[in-house]
Amino acid sequence: MRRRRWIVGVWILLTIAGGAAAGRLSDRWFQSFSIPGYSAYEANQRTLHAFGSGEQPPLVAVFTTPGKDVTTVSGISAAVDAGRAKIKGPGRVGSWFDSHSGAYVSKDKHTMFATLYPPGNATFTTQPPIDEVRAALKRAAPPGVEVHLTGRDAIYKSQGADTGPGVLTETLLGGAGALIVLILVFGTLAAVAMPIVVAITSILTTFLCVFALTYLTNVSIIVQFLVALVGLGVAIDYALLVVFRFREELTIQPTTEAALVETMTHAGRSVIVSGSTVAIGLLSMLVIPLPFIRSIGLGGMLIPAVSVLSSITLLPAMLAMLGPRINRLRVMPHKFVDPHPAEAGPWWRWSRIVLRRPGTVFVIGAAIVGLVLIPAFQINPSDAVLKNEPAKGDALAGRDALDKAGLPPGVLLPYDILVEHGATATALQQVATTVAADKDIAAATAPKAWRTGDTGLVEAFGKEDANSRDAKTTISRLQRDVLPKLESNGTTVTLGGVGPEGRDFIKAVYGKFPYVVLFVLILTYLLLMRAFRSLVLPLKAVLLNLVSLGAAYGIVVFIFQQGHGSNLIWGVQATDSIISWIPLMIFAFLYGISMDYEVFMLTRIREEYDETGDTKQAIAHGLARTGKLVTSAAAVLMLAFFSLSTGPGPDIKQFAIGLAAGVIFDATVIRALLVPSTMQLLGRWNWYFPERVARLLRVAPES
């Protein structure tokens, strides 16, 4: 309070610097999916080094000659060359013309395909020249030959996945929704302005910190979406808690200073504890041995750190300047928005219902949770099978032509088998013959041009898409049983390709996932045990948070994996899978965000219990005082995440809807039904805190 002008001035400078830094971040983002130490990823990197391509899936050119043997039609080879010429750099081409392998031709010989591999590493924004290649193929194709260009990237492009509003537009949409909620909550423009100012300052300052972080380590491009939208929601949530309490204290305390001190003593402490739980969830991502995931964890941790800092320095400084004037410039009737006694309002009436019938309320809440959790047990974290991906135009026509010709789904995502230190023509042919004999491989071939020095490649096509559930077994069998038997005299044979690398990613992430969960649960429990001075309350909080996460997974599976409304609302067709990194990211962010509401509620209940010693009264007053706050904060976050769901690509949509659904489910079913009813049923056990534990944690024991 004494240095409020200096504090505001410093934050103004940080905000200006953050705006400048945000504009310079575009060329500093880390865009690579690297999985160091995993077999398929390392094989793809060595393939990239030897042949100039390896990490990206091929574009698949499809040629159909109804009623003719496609291999006898002159001019198709020239068309393939014309398409290849449009892919700048040292790409690879697999076709019948180089290998004379039947792997590229349908059984009736009316259809053939060629695989055109783009050069370079795959990144978040990599886009091969699909339109140029397609146009070149069609121009050079001989008369009477139907030509299409399909493949994973062509299918994705046909969905319009590279279009959508930018980060700024999404943030403005989220901010507009937050503004409406804040007006409904506070009713005065002065009060509404405080959280908005804190959010703008926090977001831009976080970008400044991220900009500095990029000089120390790689930071994933995904962080820009998280800073903008998660930062908006978190900063407004914390500011909302402080402003809410400050306006209440102004009606009780004799001076602005006394009101502010009381506000920060309680609400400020809650903000610090809440921000710590969000940071713990993001810190857990450092357990995952993937650079881009770790960079998201590091960059994401800056969001709650800066939001907490601005909420406990900038916001109280502005409130000290504003004082009672925060209630001026009214735009809503006072009876709807002014602070009221605890024994009034709809949340007070609801608390009385819960406390009279805690068993009934608990059963209703548990039944809703059970229903929503059912789909969560069917979650399939994986990239989608390409036949399930929505497609349009020429990409769809090419996929349909392959299917009609009886060519296997595996041609869209081939396996690349890297042979090193002895890749003679005979050795490569032996690898192709052995791999083709596998029961789940349709064909395998060793194109002549795919040799350099003592290194060569074999291209194999699975009977099923490399992203399918069945392909998991195929990939494991090739890696464990088939390929090792082909190694001799120093020759190494390694499975590569986009599909196996995707399986490596899932193994890397979800093989460590139990450790991530355990890390978060233990740290959160210890933090909350000290904050709530109880052994039971933090255990309940942790368990209910896991339930809330499970519900978020269930909703995402129900919508996007099973397809109930995904196409109608978001234009995303169900693919029987959830994009592989989404469940991890939902856990990392939602765990801490939903714990915010637990902290808001239980801190107030604990405060009431310390004053009265009456559990029932503490629950009633705590719920009455925080019910409006929690639901308003959840509404702000939900609108921010819905804004994020307007972004391009099904991955951003799945992530955003998972967070939005989890937040609103947590604020209603978990906090309004299960938390108060469970606490009423536990009674005195809520406050169990042995003196030995209190001394260990250096807090006062429960009297």
C-alpha positions in Angstrom: 0.0 0.0 0.0 2.8 2.4 0.8 4.5 1.8 -2.6 1.4 1.3 -4.7 2.4 3.9 -7.3 5.8 2.3 -7.8 4.3 -1.1 -8.1 1.7 0.0 -10.7 4.5 1.7 -12.6 6.7 -1.4 -12.7 3.8 -3.5 -14.0 3.0 -0.9 -16.7 6.6 -1.2 -17.9 6.5 -5.0 -17.8 3.3 -5.0 -19.8 4.7 -2.7 -22.5 7.8 -4.9 -22.7 5.6 -8.0 -22.9 3.7 -6.6 -25.8 6.9 -6.0 -27.7 8.2 -9.5 -26.8 5.0 -11.1 -28.0 5.5 -9.7 -31.4 9.0 -11.1 -31.7 8.2 -14.7 -30.5 6.9 -16.0 -33.9 10.4 -17.1 -35.1 11.5 -18.5 -31.7 9.0 -21.2 -31.1 10.1 -24.9 -30.9 8.1 -26.9 -33.4 9.6 -30.4 -33.4 8.2 -33.6 -32.0 11.4 -35.2 -30.9 11.5 -38.5 -29.0 15.2 -39.0 -28.3 16.3 -42.5 -27.3 13.3 -44.3 -28.9 13.9 -46.8 -31.7 11.6 -45.6 -34.4 12.3 -41.9 -33.9 16.1 -42.6 -34.0 15.7 -44.7 -37.1 13.7 -41.9 -38.8 16.4 -39.4 -37.9 19.1 -41.6 -39.4 16.9 -42.0 -42.5 16.6 -38.2 -42.6 20.4 -37.8 -42.4 21.0 -40.5 -45.1 18.2 -39.7 -47.6 17.0 -36.2 -46.7 13.5 -37.4 -45.7 12.2 -39.7 -43.0 10.0 -38.0 -40.4 7.1 -37.0 -42.6 4.5 -39.4 -44.1 4.4 -39.6 -47.9 2.0 -37.9 -50.3 0.3 -40.7 -52.2 -0.3 -40.3 -55.9 -3.0 -42.6 -57.2 -3.4 -43.5 -60.9 -6.4 -45.4 -62.3 -6.8 -46.7 -65.9 -10.2 -48.4 -66.1 -10.1 -51.4 -68.3 -6.3 -51.1 -68.9 -3.1 -52.5 -67.4 -1.8 -49.4 -65.7 1.8 -50.6 -65.9 1.6 -50.5 -69.7 0.4 -47.0 -70.0 3.2 -44.7 -71.1 3.5 -41.2 -69.5 2.6 -42.1 -65.9 6.3 -42.3 -65.0 6.7 -38.7 -66.3 3.7 -37.6 -64.2 5.3 -39.0 -61.1 8.6 -37.2 -61.9 6.6 -34.0 -62.4 5.0 -34.3 -59.0 8.3 -35.1 -57.4 9.9 -32.0 -58.9 7.4 -29.8 -57.0 8.7 -31.2 -53.7 11.8 -29.1 -53.2 14.8 -30.9 -51.6 16.0 -34.4 -51.4 12.7 -36.3 -51.1 12.2 -40.0 -51.9 9.8 -41.6 -54.3 8.6 -45.2 -54.2 6.8 -46.5 -57.3 6.5 -49.4 -59.7 8.8 -47.7 -62.2 11.8 -47.9 -59.9 11.1 -51.3 -58.3 8.8 -53.2 -60.7 7.2 -54.4 -57.5 3.6 -55.5 -57.4 3.3 -53.8 -54.0 2.4 -50.6 -55.9 -0.2 -52.1 -58.2 -3.7 -53.4 -57.5 -4.5 -57.1 -58.3 -6.6 -56.2 -61.3 -3.7 -53.9 -62.5 -6.1 -51.0 -63.1 -4.7 -48.9 -60.2 -1.2 -48.0 -59.1 0.1 -45.6 -56.5 3.4 -43.8 -55.8 4.7 -42.6 -52.4 6.3 -39.1 -52.5 8.2 -38.3 -49.3 8.7 -34.6 -48.5 12.2 -33.7 -47.2 13.1 -32.4 -43.8 11.8 -32.7 -40.2 8.2 -32.7 -39.3 7.1 -29.6 -37.3 3.8 -28.2 -36.1 3.6 -25.9 -39.1 5.2 -28.1 -41.7 3.0 -28.3 -44.9 4.3 -30.0 -48.0 3.4 -28.3 -51.3 0.2 -30.4 -51.8 -1.6 -28.2 -54.2 1.5 -27.7 -56.4 2.2 -31.4 -56.5 -1.4 -32.3 -57.3 -1.5 -29.7 -60.2 1.7 -31.0 -61.6 0.5 -34.6 -61.5 -2.7 -33.8 -63.3 -1.0 -31.7 -65.9 1.5 -34.4 -66.8 -0.8 -37.4 -66.6 -1.5 -39.0 -70.0 -5.1 -38.8 -71.4 -7.5 -41.4 -70.0 -5.7 -41.7 -66.6 -7.5 -40.6 -63.5 -5.0 -39.0 -61.0 -5.6 -38.1 -57.4 -3.3 -37.0 -54.6 -4.1 -38.3 -51.1 -2.1 -39.2 -47.9 -2.2 -38.0 -44.3 -1.2 -34.4 -44.9 -3.5 -34.1 -48.0 -6.4 -35.4 -46.0 -5.7 -33.0 -43.1 -5.4 -30.1 -45.5 -8.8 -31.0 -47.1 -10.4 -30.6 -43.6 -9.3 -27.0 -43.5 -7.2 -27.8 -40.4 -4.8 -24.9 -41.2 -7.5 -22.3 -41.0 -9.1 -20.6 -38.0 -8.8 -17.5 -35.9 -5.4 -16.6 -34.6 -4.3 -16.4 -30.9 -5.3 -12.7 -30.7 -8.8 -13.3 -32.0 -9.3 -16.2 -29.6 -8.1 -14.2 -26.7 -10.5 -11.4 -27.6 -13.4 -13.8 -27.9 -12.5 -15.3 -24.5 -12.1 -11.8 -23.0 -15.5 -10.7 -24.3 -17.1 -13.7 -22.6 -15.2 -13.0 -19.4 -16.3 -9.4 -19.5 -20.0 -10.4 -19.6 -19.5 -12.7 -16.6 -17.7 -10.0 -14.7 -20.5 -7.5 -15.3 -23.1 -10.0 -14.1 -20.9 -10.8 -11.0 -19.9 -7.2 -9.9 -22.3 -4.9 -11.6 -19.9 -1.9 -11.5 -17.5 -1.0 -14.2 -14.8 -0.1 -11.7 -14.9 -3.6 -10.2 -15.1 -5.2 -13.7 -12.0 -3.3 -14.9 -9.7 -4.8 -12.1 -9.7 -8.4 -13.3 -9.4 -7.4 -17.0 -6.4 -5.2 -16.2 -4.8 -8.0 -14.2 -5.4 -10.5 -17.1 -3.9 -8.2 -19.8 -0.9 -7.4 -17.6 -0.4 -11.1 -16.7 -0.7 -12.4 -20.3 1.7 -9.9 -21.8 4.2 -10.2 -18.9 4.1 -14.0 -19.3 5.0 -13.6 -23.0 7.9 -11.5 -21.9 9.1 -14.3 -19.5 8.5 -16.9 -22.3 10.6 -14.8 -24.6 13.4 -14.8 -22.1 13.0 -18.5 -21.6 13.5 -19.2 -25.3 17.1 -18.0 -24.9 17.7 -20.7 -22.2 15.8 -23.6 -23.7 13.4 -24.6 -26.5 9.8 -23.6 -25.9 7.0 -25.4 -27.8 4.7 -23.3 -30.1 1.7 -24.8 -28.2 2.7 -22.5 -25.3 1.4 -19.4 -27.1 -2.2 -20.8 -27.0 -1.9 -21.7 -23.4 -0.5 -18.4 -22.3 -3.2 -16.5 -24.1 -6.3 -18.5 -23.1 -5.3 -20.3 -19.9 -3.5 -17.2 -18.8 -6.7 -15.2 -19.4 -8.8 -17.6 -17.3 -6.4 -18.1 -14.5 -5.6 -14.4 -14.0 -9.2 -13.4 -14.0 -10.0 -16.3 -11.6 -7.4 -15.1 -9.1 -8.4 -11.4 -9.5 -12.0 -12.3 -9.2 -11.4 -14.0 -5.8 -9.5 -11.0 -4.5 -12.0 -8.3 -5.7 -14.9 -10.4 -4.5 -13.4 -10.6 -1.0 -12.4 -6.9 -1.0 -15.9 -5.7 -1.8 -17.2 -7.9 1.0 -14.6 -6.6 3.5 -15.4 -2.9 2.6 -18.9 -3.5 4.1 -17.3 -4.8 7.3 -14.0 -3.0 8.0 -13.8 0.6 9.0 -11.1 1.7 6.5 -9.9 0.7 3.0 -6.5 -0.3 4.5 -8.2 -2.7 7.0 -10.4 -4.2 4.2 -7.4 -4.7 2.0 -5.2 -6.3 4.8 -8.0 -8.7 5.7 -8.6 -9.5 2.0 -5.0 -10.3 1.3 -4.6 -12.2 4.6 -7.3 -14.7 3.4 -7.9 -14.3 -0.4 -4.3 -13.6 -1.1 -3.2 -16.7 0.7 -5.8 -18.7 -1.3 -4.4 -17.3 -4.6 -0.8 -18.4 -3.6 -2.0 -21.9 -2.7 -4.1 -22.2 -5.9 -1.3 -21.0 -8.1 1.0 -23.6 -6.5 -1.4 -26.4 -7.3 -1.5 -25.3 -11.0 2.3 -25.1 -11.1 2.6 -28.6 -9.6 0.4 -30.0 -12.3 2.6 -28.4 -15.0 5.9 -29.3 -13.2 4.9 -32.9 -13.5 5.4 -32.7 -17.2 9.2 -32.6 -16.6 8.9 -36.3 -15.7 8.1 -37.1 -19.3 11.3 -37.7 -21.3 10.3 -35.6 -24.3 11.8 -32.1 -25.0 8.7 -30.5 -26.4 6.5 -31.8 -23.5 9.0 -30.6 -21.0 9.1 -27.2 -22.7 5.3 -26.9 -22.4 5.6 -27.7 -18.7 8.3 -25.0 -18.2 6.5 -22.4 -20.3 3.2 -23.3 -18.8 4.5 -22.9 -15.2 5.0 -19.2 -16.0 1.3 -18.7 -16.4 0.3 -19.3 -12.8 3.5 -17.8 -11.5 2.9 -14.4 -13.2 -0.8 -14.5 -12.5 -0.3 -15.0 -8.8 2.4 -12.3 -8.7 0.2 -9.7 -10.4 -2.8 -10.7 -8.2 -0.9 -10.2 -4.9 1.0 -7.0 -6.0 -0.6 -5.1 -8.8 -4.2 -5.8 -7.9 -4.0 -4.8 -4.2 -2.0 -1.7 -5.2 -4.9 -0.7 -7.6 -7.5 -1.5 -5.0 -5.7 0.7 -2.5 -5.9 3.6 -5.0 -9.6 2.9 -5.8 -11.0 2.1 -2.3 -14.8 2.4 -2.0 -14.9 3.9 -5.5 -14.8 0.3 -6.8 -18.6 0.3 -6.3 -19.2 3.3 -8.6 -20.3 3.3 -12.2 -23.1 0.8 -11.6 -24.5 -1.1 -14.6 -26.5 -3.8 -12.7 -29.1 -3.4 -10.0 -27.5 -3.6 -6.5 -29.7 -6.4 -5.2 -28.1 -8.8 -7.8 -24.5 -8.0 -7.3 -23.7 -6.3 -4.0 -22.2 -8.3 -1.1 -24.9 -9.8 1.1 -25.0 -11.5 4.5 -23.9 -15.2 4.5 -27.5 -16.1 5.6 -29.1 -15.0 2.3 -29.1 -15.8 -1.4 -29.5 -19.0 -3.4 -26.2 -20.5 -2.3 -27.2 -20.2 1.4 -30.5 -21.9 0.6 -28.7 -24.6 -1.3 -26.3 -25.2 1.6 -29.3 -25.8 3.9 -30.6 -28.5 1.5 -27.2 -30.2 1.3 -26.7 -30.2 5.1 -30.2 -31.6 5.7 -29.9 -34.4 3.2 -26.1 -35.0 2.8 -26.6 -38.7 2.0 -29.1 -38.1 -0.8 -27.0 -35.3 -2.3 -23.9 -37.5 -2.2 -25.7 -40.4 -4.0 -27.0 -38.0 -6.7 -23.5 -36.6 -7.2 -21.9 -40.0 -7.3 -24.5 -41.3 -9.8 -23.8 -38.4 -12.1 -20.0 -39.0 -11.8 -20.4 -42.7 -12.4 -22.4 -42.1 -15.6 -19.8 -39.6 -16.9 -16.9 -41.8 -16.0 -18.0 -44.8 -18.1 -16.7 -43.5 -21.4 -13.3 -42.6 -19.8 -12.4 -46.3 -19.4 -12.6 -46.6 -23.2 -10.1 -43.9 -24.0 -7.8 -44.6 -26.9 -4.9 -42.1 -27.0 -3.6 -42.4 -30.6 -3.5 -40.6 -33.9 -6.6 -41.4 -35.9 -6.9 -44.1 -38.5 -6.9 -42.3 -41.8 -10.0 -44.0 -43.2 -11.9 -42.5 -40.2 -10.6 -39.0 -40.8 -13.0 -36.7 -42.6 -11.8 -35.8 -46.1 -13.0 -33.7 -49.0 -12.3 -33.3 -52.7 -9.3 -34.9 -54.4 -7.8 -36.3 -51.1 -11.1 -38.2 -50.5 -11.3 -39.3 -54.1 -7.7 -40.7 -53.9 -8.4 -42.5 -50.6 -11.6 -44.0 -52.1 -9.8 -45.1 -55.3 -7.2 -47.0 -53.2 -10.0 -48.7 -51.2 -12.0 -49.6 -54.3 -8.9 -51.1 -55.9 -8.4 -53.4 -52.9 -5.1 -51.7 -51.9 -4.6 -51.9 -48.1 -5.0 -49.0 -45.7 -1.3 -49.3 -44.8 -0.2 -47.6 -48.1 -1.2 -44.2 -46.6 1.3 -44.7 -43.7 4.0 -47.1 -44.8 6.6 -48.7 -42.6 10.2 -47.7 -43.4 12.7 -50.4 -42.6 16.3 -49.0 -42.2 19.1 -51.4 -43.1 22.6 -50.2 -42.1 26.1 -51.5 -42.4 25.6 -54.0 -45.1 22.6 -52.8 -47.2 23.5 -54.8 -50.4 20.8 -55.4 -53.0 20.6 -59.0 -51.8 20.3 -58.1 -48.2 17.6 -55.5 -48.9 15.6 -58.0 -50.9 15.9 -60.6 -48.2 14.5 -58.0 -45.7 11.7 -57.2 -48.0 10.8 -60.9 -48.6 10.9 -61.7 -44.8 8.8 -58.7 -43.8 6.3 -59.4 -46.6 5.8 -62.9 -45.2 4.4 -61.5 -41.9 0.7 -62.1 -41.6 -0.1 -58.4 -41.1 2.0 -57.0 -43.9 0.4 -56.8 -47.4 3.6 -56.2 -49.3 7.2 -55.0 -49.0 9.7 -53.8 -51.6 13.2 -52.4 -51.8 13.3 -49.5 -54.4 16.6 -49.4 -56.2 17.1 -45.7 -55.6 16.8 -46.1 -51.8 20.4 -47.1 -51.3 23.4 -44.9 -50.4 26.7 -46.4 -49.4 26.0 -49.3 -47.0 22.6 -47.9 -46.0 19.3 -48.8 -47.6 15.5 -48.7 -47.0 12.7 -51.1 -47.5 9.1 -49.9 -47.8 6.4 -52.1 -46.3 2.6 -51.7 -46.4 0.5 -53.0 -43.5 -2.8 -54.7 -44.1 -4.2 -52.2 -41.5 -3.5 -48.5 -41.0 -0.3 -48.0 -38.9 -2.4 -45.9 -36.4 -4.9 -48.7 -35.9 -5.3 -50.7 -32.7 -4.3 -53.9 -34.6 -1.1 -52.2 -35.8 0.2 -52.0 -32.2 0.7 -55.8 -32.3 2.2 -55.7 -35.8 4.8 -53.0 -34.8 5.7 -54.8 -31.6 6.2 -58.1 -33.5 8.3 -56.6 -36.2 10.5 -54.8 -33.7 10.9 -57.8 -31.3 10.7 -60.9 -33.4 11.0 -60.3 -37.1 13.7 -57.7 -37.7 16.3 -58.8 -35.1 16.6 -62.2 -36.9 17.7 -60.3 -40.0 20.7 -58.8 -38.3 24.1 -60.4 -38.8 27.7 -59.6 -39.4 27.2 -56.0 -38.0 24.2 -55.3 -40.2 21.4 -53.5 -38.3 17.7 -53.5 -39.3 15.4 -51.0 -37.6 11.7 -50.2 -38.0 10.9 -46.6 -38.8 8.0 -44.6 -40.3 5.4 -42.3 -38.9 3.2 -45.0 -37.4 6.0 -46.7 -35.3 7.2 -43.2 -34.2 3.7 -42.4 -33.0 3.7 -45.6 -31.0 7.1 -44.6 -29.5 5.5 -41.3 -28.5 2.6 -43.0 -26.7 5.0 -45.4 -25.0 7.2 -42.5 -23.9 4.3 -40.4 -22.5 2.0 -43.0 -21.0 4.8 -45.4 -19.8 5.7 -42.5 -17.4 2.2 -41.4 -16.8 1.8 -43.3 -13.5 4.9 -41.5 -12.2 3.4 -38.1 -13.3 0.2 -38.8 -11.4 2.0 -40.0 -8.3 4.3 -37.0 -8.3 1.3 -34.6 -8.5 -0.7 -36.4 -5.9 2.0 -36.5 -3.3 3.1 -32.8 -3.8 -0.5 -31.6 -3.8 -1.4 -33.6 -0.7 1.5 -32.2 1.2 0.8 -28.6 0.1 -2.9 -28.8 1.0 -2.3 -30.7 4.2 -0.3 -27.7 5.4 -2.8 -25.2 4.0 -5.9 -26.8 5.4 -4.3 -28.2 8.6 -5.9 -31.6 8.1 -5.0 -35.1 7.0 -8.5 -35.8 5.7 -9.5 -32.7 3.7 -6.5 -32.8 1.3 -7.1 -36.5 0.8 -10.7 -35.8 -0.1 -9.6 -32.9 -2.4 -7.0 -35.1 -4.2 -9.5 -38.0 -4.7 -12.3 -35.7 -5.9 -9.9 -34.0 -8.3 -9.1 -37.3 -9.8 -12.8 -37.9 -10.2 -13.1 -34.5 -11.9 -10.3 -35.4 -14.3 -11.9 -38.8 -15.1 -15.1 -37.0 -15.9 -13.3 -34.6 -18.3 -11.8 -37.6 -20.1 -15.2 -39.3 -20.2 -16.8 -36.2 -21.8 -14.0 -35.9 -24.4 -14.3 -39.6 -25.3 -18.1 -39.3 -25.5 -17.9 -36.3 -27.8 -14.8 -36.8 -30.0 -13.9 -40.5 -29.8 -17.5 -41.8 -30.0 -18.8 -38.8 -32.0 -21.8 -37.5 -30.0 -22.0 -33.9 -31.3 -18.4 -33.5 -32.4 -19.3 -33.1 -36.1 -22.5 -31.2 -35.5 -21.0 -28.6 -33.2 -17.2 -28.5 -34.1 -17.2 -30.0 -37.5 -14.8 -32.8 -36.3 -15.7 -36.4 -37.3 -15.3 -39.1 -34.7 -12.2 -41.1 -35.3 -12.4 -43.8 -32.5 -9.4 -42.2 -30.8 -8.2 -39.1 -28.9 -5.1 -37.4 -30.2 -2.2 -39.0 -28.3 -0.9 -35.9 -26.4 -4.4 -34.6 -25.3 -5.0 -36.7 -22.2 -1.6 -35.8 -20.8 -2.2 -32.0 -21.4 -5.7 -32.1 -19.9 -4.3 -33.8 -16.8 -1.4 -31.3 -16.4 -3.6 -28.2 -16.7 -7.0 -29.3 -15.4 -5.7 -30.9 -12.2 -4.4 -27.6 -10.9 -7.2 -25.4 -12.3 -9.9 -27.5 -10.8 -8.0 -27.6 -7.5 -8.3 -23.8 -7.5 -12.0 -24.2 -6.7 -11.3 -26.7 -3.9 -8.9 -24.2 -2.4 -11.3 -21.3 -2.7 -14.0 -23.2 -1.0 -12.1 -25.1 1.7 -10.1 -22.0 2.7 -13.3 -20.2 3.4 -14.8 -23.2 5.2 -11.6 -23.5 7.3 -11.7 -19.8 8.1 -15.3 -20.1 9.3 -14.5 -23.3 11.3 -11.6 -21.5 13.1 -14.0 -18.8 14.1 -16.9 -20.9 15.2 -15.7 -24.5 15.8 -19.0 -25.6 14.2 -18.5 -27.9 11.2 -22.1 -27.6 9.9 -22.1 -23.8 10.2 -18.6 -23.6 8.5 -19.8 -25.6 5.6 -23.0 -23.6 5.2 -21.2 -20.2 5.4 -18.3 -21.4 3.2 -20.6 -22.7 0.5 -22.8 -19.5 0.6 -19.8 -17.3 0.4 -17.9 -19.1 -2.4 -20.7 -20.6 -4.5 -21.2 -17.5 -6.6 -17.4 -17.0 -6.8 -16.6 -20.6 -7.9 -19.4 -20.7 -10.6 -18.4 -17.3 -11.9 -14.7 -18.2 -12.1 -15.6 -21.5 -13.8 -17.8 -19.6 -16.3 -14.9 -17.3 -17.2 -12.5 -20.2 -17.7 -15.2 -22.2 -19.7 -15.7 -19.3 -22.0 -11.9 -18.9 -22.5 -11.6 -22.5 -23.4 -14.6 -22.4 -25.7 -12.8 -19.6 -27.5 -9.7 -21.8 -27.8 -11.9 -24.5 -29.3 -12.4 -22.2 -32.3 -8.8 -22.7 -33.2 -7.6 -24.8 -36.2 -7.2 -28.5 -36.0 -9.0 -31.2 -34.0 -6.2 -31.4 -31.4 -6.8 -27.8 -30.1 -10.5 -28.5 -30.1 -10.2 -31.7 -28.1 -7.9 -30.0 -25.6 -10.1 -27.0 -25.2 -13.3 -28.8 -24.8 -11.7 -31.3 -22.4 -10.7 -28.3 -20.2 -14.0 -26.5 -20.6 -16.1 -29.6 -19.7 -13.8 -30.5 -16.8 -13.9 -27.0 -15.3 -17.7 -26.6 -15.5 -18.3 -30.2 -14.3 -15.9 -29.6 -11.4 -17.6 -26.3 -10.3 -21.1 -27.8 -10.4 -21.2 -31.5 -9.6 -18.0 -31.8 -7.6 -18.0 -28.5 -5.6 -21.8 -28.0 -5.3 -22.8 -31.6 -4.6 -19.9 -33.9 -3.5 -17.6 -31.6 -1.5 -20.2 -30.2 0.9 -22.1 -33.5 1.3 -18.9 -35.4 1.9 -17.7 -32.9 4.5 -21.0 -33.1 6.3 -20.9 -36.9 6.4 -17.3 -36.8 7.7 -18.1 -34.4 10.5 -15.3 -34.0 13.0 -13.0 -36.2 10.9 -12.6 -33.3 8.5 -10.2 -31.6 11.0 -8.1 -34.6 12.0 -4.6 -33.3 12.3 -2.3 -35.1 14.8 0.1 -32.8 16.8 3.1 -34.8 15.6 2.2 -34.0 11.9 1.6 -30.4 12.8 5.0 -30.0 14.3 6.6 -31.7 11.3 4.9 -29.2 8.9 5.6 -26.3 11.3 2.0 -25.3 11.7 -0.3 -24.9 14.7 -2.1 -28.2 15.6 -5.8 -28.5 15.6 -7.2 -27.6 19.0 
